[in-house]
């Protein structure tokens, strides 16, 4: 199975920008691009935009993402730490309602943020009803971060 083979290659490693691009291609996730936090581009509506919290030439950071609907003026924002959007996102989407999670999915010593972004996009793009997609996505997780890593591992193992 093609997807399973892809998963085995990546098996819960920390994802870099090339990994995220390849996973988006493999899972047919429409991708605007991958940006550093200080270089965010609004991109096309109904496409995934992935951002790394690193600024400047720093190559490490945390992955978060957004998908926006221009007609409804809604931004769907995912950060696995469960924090409010960075100011750069708020400034970029003035006049939009920004929906974001307040649920922390991963611990700060975990490397699953890229996987969370990909899984969020899979739910978003595979449901017609976006509200149900997001509710279903968040219902997967518990307050136990190690358990959440296992949940993500199991989901990608079953795809």
C-alpha positions in Angstrom: 0.0 0.0 0.0 1.5 3.3 -1.1 0.4 5.4 1.8 1.6 2.8 4.4 5.0 2.8 2.7 5.1 6.5 2.9 4.2 6.3 6.6 6.9 3.8 7.4 9.5 6.1 5.8 8.4 9.0 8.0 7.4 7.0 11.1 6.8 9.9 13.5 10.1 11.6 12.8 10.3 15.4 13.1 9.0 16.7 9.8 10.9 19.3 7.8 9.5 21.5 5.0 10.3 18.9 2.3 8.6 16.2 4.3 5.5 18.3 4.6 5.5 19.1 0.9 5.8 15.5 0.0 3.1 14.4 2.5 0.7 17.0 1.1 1.3 15.7 -2.4 0.8 12.1 -1.3 -2.4 12.9 0.5 -3.7 15.3 -2.1 -3.7 18.2 0.3 -3.8 21.5 -1.6 -0.8 23.5 -0.3 -0.2 27.2 -0.7 3.3 26.9 0.7 5.5 26.7 3.7 6.6 30.0 5.3 8.6 31.3 8.2 6.6 33.2 10.7 8.0 36.6 9.6 7.4 35.8 5.9 3.8 34.7 5.9 1.9 35.0 2.6 -1.9 35.0 2.5 -1.9 32.5 -0.4 -5.1 31.1 -2.0 -8.3 30.5 -0.1 -9.1 26.8 0.7 -5.4 25.8 0.5 -3.2 24.9 3.4 -0.6 27.4 4.5 2.0 25.9 6.8 4.2 28.2 9.0 7.3 27.5 11.0 7.7 29.6 14.1 11.4 30.2 13.3 12.3 33.7 12.3 15.2 34.6 10.0 17.8 32.0 9.3 16.9 29.8 12.3 16.2 26.3 11.0 14.3 25.0 14.0 10.9 25.8 15.1 7.3 24.7 15.6 4.8 24.0 12.8 1.4 25.5 12.8 -1.0 26.2 9.9 -4.1 27.9 8.6 -6.7 27.5 5.9 -9.0 30.4 5.1 -12.4 30.8 3.4 -12.5 34.1 1.7 -16.3 34.1 1.1 -17.2 33.4 4.7 -14.3 35.4 6.1 -13.2 32.6 8.3 -9.6 31.4 9.1 -9.2 27.8 10.4 -6.0 28.0 12.5 -4.2 25.0 14.0 -1.4 25.1 16.6 -0.8 21.9 18.5 0.2 23.9 21.6 -3.3 25.3 21.8 -2.3 28.9 21.8 -3.8 31.9 20.2 -2.6 32.8 16.7 0.6 34.8 16.4 0.1 38.5 15.8 1.3 38.1 12.2 -1.8 35.9 11.5 -4.1 38.3 13.3 -2.7 41.2 11.3 -2.9 39.3 8.0 -6.5 38.4 8.5 -8.1 41.6 9.8 -11.8 41.5 9.3 -11.8 37.7 9.4 -13.1 35.4 12.2 -10.1 33.3 13.3 -11.1 29.9 14.7 -8.3 28.3 16.7 -7.9 25.5 19.2 -7.5 26.1 22.9 -6.6 22.4 23.3 -3.0 21.5 23.7 -2.3 18.3 21.8 1.4 18.0 22.3 4.0 18.7 24.9 6.8 21.2 24.3 9.3 18.4 24.1 7.4 16.5 21.4 8.1 16.6 17.7 4.6 15.8 16.3 3.5 19.3 15.4 4.0 18.7 11.6 2.0 15.5 11.9 -0.8 17.4 13.6 -0.9 19.9 10.8 -1.1 17.2 8.2 -3.8 15.3 10.1 -5.8 18.6 10.6 -5.6 19.2 6.8 -6.8 15.7 6.0 -9.8 16.2 8.2 -10.5 19.6 6.8 -10.3 18.6 3.2 -12.1 15.3 3.5 -15.3 16.7 5.2 -17.8 18.9 3.4 -19.0 20.3 6.7 -15.9 22.1 8.0 -17.4 22.6 11.5 -17.9 18.8 11.9 -14.4 18.2 10.5 -12.8 20.3 13.1 -15.0 19.0 16.0 -14.2 15.4 14.9 -10.5 16.2 14.7 -10.3 17.7 18.2 -12.4 14.8 19.7 -9.5 12.5 18.8 -7.2 13.9 21.5 -6.9 13.7 25.3 -5.1 15.8 27.9 -2.4 13.1 27.9 0.2 14.2 25.4 2.0 10.9 25.2 -1.3 9.3 24.4 -1.9 11.8 21.7 1.4 10.8 20.1 0.1 7.2 20.0 -3.2 8.3 18.6 -1.5 10.1 15.7 0.9 7.2 15.2 -2.1 4.8 15.0 -4.1 7.0 12.6 -1.2 7.4 10.1 -0.4 3.7 10.5 -4.0 2.9 9.4 -4.2 5.2 6.4 
